[in-house]
Amino acid sequence: MTIRAFIEPLYERYLGMQCRNVPNHIAIIQDGNRRYAKMLGIDMASGHRAGADKTEEMLDWAHELGIRHITLYTFSTENFSRSKDEVQHLFGLFKEKLHAVMQDERVKKYRIRIQIVGDRTLLPDDLRNAVDAAEASTRDHDGFCLNIAMAYGGRNEIVLAAREILSEVSTRSLDPDSIDVQMVEQHLHGGKGIPPVDLIIRTGNDYRTSNFLPWLASGHESAVYFCAPYWPLFRKIDLMRAIRIYDQRLLVKNGKKRGSMKGSFTLSPPEHRSGDDRK
């Protein structure tokens, strides 16, 4: 047994004692699949598959820790600018994993509900059919919600909600004077009722939130945790460190200071960067 294999379980228990408050909703920017592949000298497709495998492992951790909602930044609208071969491979991988979800015993055991957020009209027909099937097969599950941000853009989600509201106003089914914060939230993400984000995690040693879930995160001052490991190398202790930051921030917010707040952030509206943010 290596020293690391001996120490990590002890450290994991130590972190568990520090995480008294567990966030209800965590949003994760899964950054670093391509850089992981480059580091190992393997092809990019293998890097993306390693990232997909890590996602499955992370869902087990989330269930174990009592997290009820996870939103994954899987494919942004900016990612369409990547090479045709890479985009096609990613869409094929997404379709494969969505089909696997419907056969996965954990989905039934944990009662995981799958929801897609983003502009699904931008997806190819076969992937859109897989999305619809995964959502339909888990619609009645109420144990854990996995939201997959696909063909997603932070500003675009607000544009889509505004279009829906304007359409209802134009047909006179909605009074303009009744539009308020709650009304906008009801029209976000197709009315899926996704709760506010408590914690954003970004892997890959990049200190940006890439305009991810701006209404649910920036609007609710979620905590943010940036960490160095590329997504395929993300560990349970990294997730628990992030939860510790959320716990510390919550205690300070409630007037109960404990320990250091090093590494803790309050999310303010991120600056916009054009192009492909996620590497």
SVG drawing of the C-alpha trace seen along z (x, -y; Angstrom):
<svg xmlns="http://www.w3.org/2000/svg" viewBox="-55 -46 59 48">
<polyline fill="none" stroke="black" stroke-width="0.4" points="0.0,0.0 1.3,-3.4 1.4,-6.3 -1.1,-8.2 -3.5,-5.2 -3.2,-5.1 -3.6,-8.9 -6.4,-9.7 -9.2,-7.7 -8.1,-9.4 -8.2,-12.8 -11.5,-12.0 -12.9,-11.3 -11.3,-14.6 -13.0,-16.5 -16.3,-14.8 -16.2,-16.1 -15.7,-19.6 -18.6,-19.5 -21.6,-20.0 -23.7,-21.7 -24.1,-20.0 -25.2,-22.1 -28.5,-21.2 -27.4,-22.1 -23.9,-21.9 -23.0,-23.0 -19.7,-21.7 -17.7,-23.0 -15.8,-19.9 -12.7,-21.4 -9.5,-19.7 -10.4,-16.6 -8.3,-17.7 -5.3,-18.8 -5.5,-15.5 -5.2,-13.7 -2.3,-15.9 -0.5,-15.3 -0.8,-11.5 0.0,-11.5 -3.3,-9.9 -5.9,-11.0 -8.5,-13.6 -11.4,-11.1 -9.9,-9.0 -9.6,-12.1 -13.3,-12.9 -14.2,-9.3 -12.1,-9.4 -14.1,-12.5 -17.4,-10.8 -16.3,-7.9 -15.3,-10.3 -18.8,-11.8 -20.3,-8.4 -18.0,-8.0 -18.8,-11.5 -22.6,-10.7 -21.9,-7.9 -20.1,-10.4 -22.8,-13.0 -25.5,-10.4 -23.4,-9.3 -22.9,-12.8 -26.6,-13.7 -26.4,-16.2 -29.8,-16.4 -29.1,-18.4 -26.1,-18.3 -25.8,-20.4 -22.9,-19.5 -21.5,-21.9 -21.2,-19.3 -21.2,-21.2 -21.5,-24.9 -22.7,-26.8 -19.1,-28.0 -18.0,-24.4 -19.7,-24.2 -16.6,-26.1 -14.4,-23.0 -13.4,-20.7 -16.2,-18.7 -14.6,-15.4 -14.4,-16.4 -18.0,-17.6 -19.2,-14.5 -17.3,-12.3 -18.7,-14.2 -22.2,-13.9 -21.7,-10.2 -20.4,-9.8 -23.3,-11.8 -25.8,-9.6 -24.0,-6.4 -24.0,-7.6 -27.7,-8.6 -28.7,-5.2 -26.6,-3.6 -28.4,-5.7 -31.7,-4.0 -30.1,-0.6 -28.1,-1.7 -29.3,-0.1 -28.1,-3.1 -30.6,-5.3 -33.4,-3.1 -31.9,-2.5 -31.1,-6.2 -34.2,-7.3 -32.1,-9.7 -34.0,-12.1 -32.2,-13.2 -32.9,-16.7 -31.3,-18.6 -30.8,-22.3 -29.7,-24.3 -31.0,-24.8 -31.8,-21.3 -32.8,-22.6 -29.1,-22.9 -28.5,-19.2 -28.7,-16.5 -31.9,-14.5 -30.4,-11.2 -28.9,-12.9 -32.1,-14.9 -34.1,-11.6 -31.7,-10.1 -32.2,-13.2 -36.0,-12.9 -35.9,-9.2 -33.6,-9.6 -35.9,-12.4 -39.0,-10.4 -37.7,-7.3 -36.7,-9.1 -39.5,-11.7 -41.1,-10.2 -37.9,-9.8 -37.5,-12.0 -34.4,-10.9 -31.7,-12.9 -31.7,-15.2 -28.9,-15.3 -29.1,-18.3 -27.0,-18.1 -26.1,-21.5 -25.8,-20.7 -25.7,-23.3 -25.9,-25.6 -25.0,-29.3 -25.5,-31.5 -26.9,-34.5 -28.8,-32.3 -30.8,-30.8 -32.1,-34.2 -32.9,-35.0 -34.9,-31.8 -36.9,-32.6 -37.6,-36.1 -38.9,-34.7 -41.3,-32.5 -42.6,-35.3 -43.0,-37.6 -44.8,-34.9 -47.3,-34.6 -47.7,-38.4 -48.4,-38.5 -51.2,-35.9 -52.6,-37.8 -52.2,-34.8 -49.8,-36.8 -50.3,-40.3 -47.0,-42.3 -47.6,-43.8 -47.4,-40.3 -43.8,-39.8 -41.5,-39.6 -38.5,-37.6 -40.6,-34.5 -42.2,-34.6 -38.8,-34.7 -37.5,-31.8 -40.6,-29.8 -39.6,-30.2 -35.9,-29.3 -34.8,-25.9 -38.2,-25.1 -39.9,-25.4 -38.0,-22.5 -37.9,-24.1 -34.2,-23.8 -33.3,-25.3 -30.7,-28.0 -27.1,-27.0 -25.3,-26.8 -21.8,-25.9 -20.0,-26.1 -16.9,-23.9 -14.5,-24.4 -11.7,-21.9 -8.6,-22.3 -6.9,-25.3 -8.9,-28.0 -10.4,-30.7 -13.5,-31.6 -17.2,-30.6 -17.8,-31.0 -21.2,-32.6 -22.6,-29.3 -26.1,-29.5 -25.9,-33.2 -29.5,-33.6 -29.3,-30.7 -25.7,-31.3 -24.8,-34.9 -28.3,-36.0 -28.1,-33.9 -24.5,-34.6 -23.4,-31.0 -20.0,-29.9 -17.3,-29.0 -14.4,-26.5 -11.6,-26.4 -9.3,-23.4 -6.2,-22.3 -7.0,-18.7 -8.2,-18.1 -11.7,-16.7 -10.6,-13.0 -8.4,-13.3 -11.0,-14.9 -11.3,-13.0 -13.8,-12.6 -11.6,-14.7 -11.7,-17.5 -15.5,-17.4 -15.4,-17.4 -13.0,-20.3 -15.4,-22.3 -18.2,-21.4 -16.1,-22.6 -15.8,-26.0 -19.5,-26.1 -19.9,-25.1 -17.4,-27.8 -19.1,-30.5 -22.5,-29.5 -21.3,-29.6 -19.7,-33.0 -22.9,-34.3 -24.8,-33.1 -22.4,-34.8 -20.5,-31.6 -16.9,-32.0 -14.9,-28.8 -11.4,-28.2 -9.9,-29.9 -11.8,-31.1 -8.9,-30.7 -10.1,-29.6 -13.6,-30.8 -15.3,-33.1 -18.7,-34.8 -19.8,-34.7 -20.2,-38.0 -21.3,-38.3 -18.3,-37.0 -16.7,-38.9 -17.6,-37.6 -14.9,-36.0 -15.7,-35.1 -14.7,-31.9 -14.3,-28.5 -13.9,-28.8 -13.6,-25.1 -10.4,-23.2"/>
</svg>
